[in-house]
Amino acid sequence: MTAPRDALAALRSRTNGDQLVHLNNAGVAPLLPRGLTAARAALELMLGGSATVLGAFTRHDRAREVVGHLVGAPRDDVAFFSSCSAALSQVAFGMRLGADDEIVLPDQEYPSNAYPWHRAARRAGARVVVVPSRADWSLDHERLLAAVTPKTRVVAVSWIEFSTGAAADLRALADAAHRVGAWLVVDAIQGLGVIPFEMAASGADVVCGGAHKWLCGPLGLGFMVANADVRNALEPLLVSATTFGTPDDPVDAAKEPRRDRRRFEPGNPLVVTAAGAAGSVEHLFEVGINVVHAEALGLRSLVVEEALRRGFEVRPGGGPVQSPIVTFVPDVDPTKLVEGLREHGVSVAPRGGGVRVAPHAHNTVADVERLFALVDELRVGLRSA
């Protein structure tokens, strides 16, 4: 086992000496070398076709165990999808909603955790209750809790909001939902890998995520974590032989879908992306998610300090946990500033009416210094344009 300090040093050398500054880890983080190696190894197991592919399936199962450990759930509660969006859609469209049902959403939701619920509600004649944030962009937890009524079937929320890094009070929302027999469905993609998480403590009924952000894994892997009772209450949207049994079973049109995780995994498993994700996450485990969180928060504090020193407004994050995401509003056009930064090899994102910076433990103080040196340089040109 690699020592945490050595694992952290290796994490910071992950880009093999490139000159890019990756501060958009809330978008697409750099794939870690261990993830790339693991994905290649799984792909190479397909060279022998049926004679070797079972080894790739074994790596896929190992990835399920890794994701289960990440969220604090049994491996059998983990189902893989092509993306977090696909997992969320499975929940929204797989539920049996009725005409009098309500779905509670904050207004800051990432579109992929909003559109599925709006469409599912439209199909069922249900109603989506969108709860406004406060004027300063912070989540209004009091209004969210007050929006939960006996008509509520689902409270759907991001653990960490993508624009500002605001953290939802999952435990309070779960308690409110459960009092009326509703589910708490959590999009956790903006926190898993950089903030410690325990599904049982959160109270969430369903947790969805993906590999390409803070997990530093490949694109093309999402997951849904839910216990057997919740899973079996969802109708699978995509089906194949493995939805009902094995390819050798005779077709029985009256047969019910299986009652394990494969209920939602039609056809061939996502062996390459699952193996790649597991490789990257195992590196994060060696560092320690608590250490990753502390390192990322240290850099966030530096970003806030530098932004305030220049007189920029900083969007409040807040909530029960602190996210590394920080959004500042510069004194020039934020979209043009982001474009200029990207042209100079610094990756950030335009979000929340400002510039979103999302440092990870693989970033350094030098990365933040490079960011703000360029901000100062580009502001001069943008003011005179």
C-alpha positions, 0 to 999 in steps of 0.5 A: 500500500502506498503511503498517503504522502507518496500517493498525493505526490504521485497525484500531483504528477498525474499530467506527465509534465504538461503545461495545462492548469486543470482548475475545472475539475467540476467539469472534466478532470484529468484522467489519472495515469492509473485509470488509463492503465486499468482501462487499457488492461481491460481493453486488452483482455478483449484481444482473445475474445471469449477466451479472455473476456471473462477477465474484463468482467472480473474487473467490472465487478471490482469497479462495482466494489470500489464505487460501493466503498466510495459511497458507503454502500454494498457492492450489490446496490451499485448499478452502472450506466453510460452516464450520471444523466442516464442513471438519473433518467432511469430513476425519474422515468422508472418511477410510478408517478401519479397525477397528484404527485409532486417533485421538489427541486431547487432552482439551481439544479444542473439541467441533467437533474432537472429535465428528467423530472420535468419530462417524467412529471409531464408524462404522468400529469404530476407537478414539479415544485421548483424552489427559488434560491436566495438573492445571493445564490445560496440555497434556501433550505427553509423553503426547500423543507417547507415545499415537502408536503404529503403530495411529495413523492421525490425530493431531487437535489444535487449534493453540491450545486454545480454553479456555486458549490452550495451544499444541500442539507441531505439529512434534513431533506431526507427526514422531511421526505421520509416523513411523507413517504417520499424518496430523496434522490441525490445527484452526488457527482459534484462531491464524490471523490473530493468530499467524504460521503456516507450514504446511510448518514445522508439518508438518501434513497438513491445516489447517482454519480459519474466518473469524469469529474472529481473521480478523475476517471474516464467519460462514459461511466455513471452509476446509481446506488440504491437498496433492493427495495428502491431498485425493485420499485423502478421499472427498467427503461432498457432491457435485454436478455440479462434484464431477465436472466441469461441468454440461454434462458427461453423467452418468457413474455410474462417473466418479470425483470431480475431483482438484482443490480443487473435489472438496469444493465442491459447487454454487455457491461461497461468494462473499459470505463468501469475499470478505468474509473476504479483505477483512478478512484483507488489512487484517491483512496490511497491519498485518503478522501479526507486528505483530498478534501483538505488539500482542495479546500486549502486551494479554494481558500487561496482562490477566495483570498485572491478574488477578494483582494481584487475586489471581486464578488464571491458567490457563497457556497455554504451548507453542512459541508464545504465544497472546493468549488468557488465562483467569483464575479470579475469586473470584466465579462466573465465569459470572455475572461474564461475564453482567454484563460482557456486560450492560455492553458488554464481551464475554468468555467463560466457558471453562476454569472461568474468564473467557476474555479474547482481545484482538486488535490492534484492542483498546487498553489502555483496553479492558482498563482498562474490563474490570477496572474493571467486574470490580471493580464487579461483584464487589462485587454478586456477593459480596453476592448 
